[in-house]
Amino acid sequence: MTRIVQILVLLGLVALLWHAADGAAALDLLQTASPSWLILAVVLLTLQTLLSAQRWRVTAAQLGLSLPLGDAIREYYLAQVINQSLPGGVIGDAGRAVRARKAAGLLISSQAVIFERLAGQIGLFCVLGIGLALTLVVPVGFDWPVWVIGPLATTFSVLIALPFAVALTMRLIPTETHPIKTTVRSFVCAVAARGVVGQQIALSLATAICNIAAFACCAAAIGVPLPLLVVATLVPLILFAMVIPLSISGWGLREGAAVLLFPVIGATASEGLAASVAFGIAFMLTVLPGLILTWLRPLAPVPEQP
């Protein structure tokens, strides 16, 4: 039932955006898109996948789960193929955790996947935060509307307060083996421990920059070059719409966000729609090696640890 609802949401959004954002004009822009910019977007998204696979390895190793680089890359590609094909956008990641469970148990393999994805979102939020902070001192040529500022201020307030809330919760829980305490400690060990935090920051910022830059390349491909600060602030907001599990791989939601936000910077809604669709196509091309790699060399079963 949930999948049916997600498919209906996607179809409804596509129909709505086609009429609201002049889908015919967006289609014309896509037909004249620059291949070189689109190829660069695919290259950046491929690099993002490779860096994400390495981040998963680093995260898993901190939890006691060893992942060979080749297997991690194939698993990550396979997860992206599944996420692009099925509603929800997380089924492929769940498969990663299930297939790696024999090496360290389902709990640890699941934590490694969840913590790795969370580290990636934190990296994207950091880029957004840095970009927004810079807009306070560097003129960007446009003003954020109230309907954007309100949710942003609320979100960042919650994020700033979250570490303090977690620390307070940890102090109030008397039992050392409580699931909340063990989960928080596992996250700190995997992402923020002294020996690994530098790698996590570098990998998460790098994957976020690759993702954001790829979208900017897709915008440039249709003739809408975006200034650097616009890329750092506008694009993350568009990409965060993909996290909402209401459609297939964020399709429709990402385009809706682009249609709403592109006019803020003086572009048209049809340009936002075309840029977002181009990004979606580039990402679909990026995951194709996952099918090839899996076909050429099927994933070997992970041996159980003694």
Phi, psi and omega in degrees: 000318180299318181295323178298317179298317180296320178294319178295321177299316180299312181296320178296319179294320179299314179296317181296314182292325180300319181278321185284329186248018180057072183301328179296319178294321178296321179295321177298318178297319180295324181291337180254013183297145180285120180299325183296319177294321180292322177297319178297322177298318179296319178298315180295320179290328175294316177298321177300319180297315180296318179293323178294320177298320177293322177297322177297318179298315180297316180296314182295320182299325179294337180263001179094014181248114181268127181237116174300145185301315181299316179294321180296319180294314179297319179297320181293318177298315180299318179298321179293321178300314181292318179297326179286340188260335187241152179298151174104322176074013180229356184296321178297322178292323176299323177296322176304313183295318182295317183288338180265001189292334184294336184279333184210003182099154185294325181299310182292317180296324177292317178299319181299318180291312183296314181295323179294316178295320180295320177299323178295318179293323178297319178299319179294320177296322180296317177299316178299315180298317179297317180297316179295321178297321180292329179293343178285337182243343180243125180295136182245355175087006176208162179247135176291131177289160183300324183291346173265317183297318182302302179299324179295314180298319179295315181298313181291328176296317179295317181294322178292323181281340186300313179301323179292321178294321179293316179298319178295318179298319179298322180288328184278341180274116185283331185277123183291335182265012179300140183305324180295315180296316181293324179293315179298317180295322178295320179296314179299318180297319185281329189243324190240010177293153187305320184281352186233346187298324179298316178296319181296318179296312182298314182292319182290319177293321180295316179294321178296316180295319178299315181297312181294317180296325178297318178295319179299322177296321179294323176294317178297327181297328180263010175090023178236080177292134183253131175300156187303313181292329175294319178300318184286340183249315184285314186296316177303324179297321178293316183291329179296337178297336181290341182288333182292119187277057182247358179214194180265113177055031177079358179300138181092309178291315178298316180295322178297318178296319179295320179297323180285323190268331181300320177298338178299326182262011177092002175273174180263161178297324180294326176293321176297318179296315181295318180298318182291320178294320177299320177296317179298319178293318179300320180292323177297320177295326182296325185276353181301323176303336177298321178292320182292314181299318182291325180288318182290323183219090181305148181296126178282145178297140179280124182294145178287141177283145180291000000 
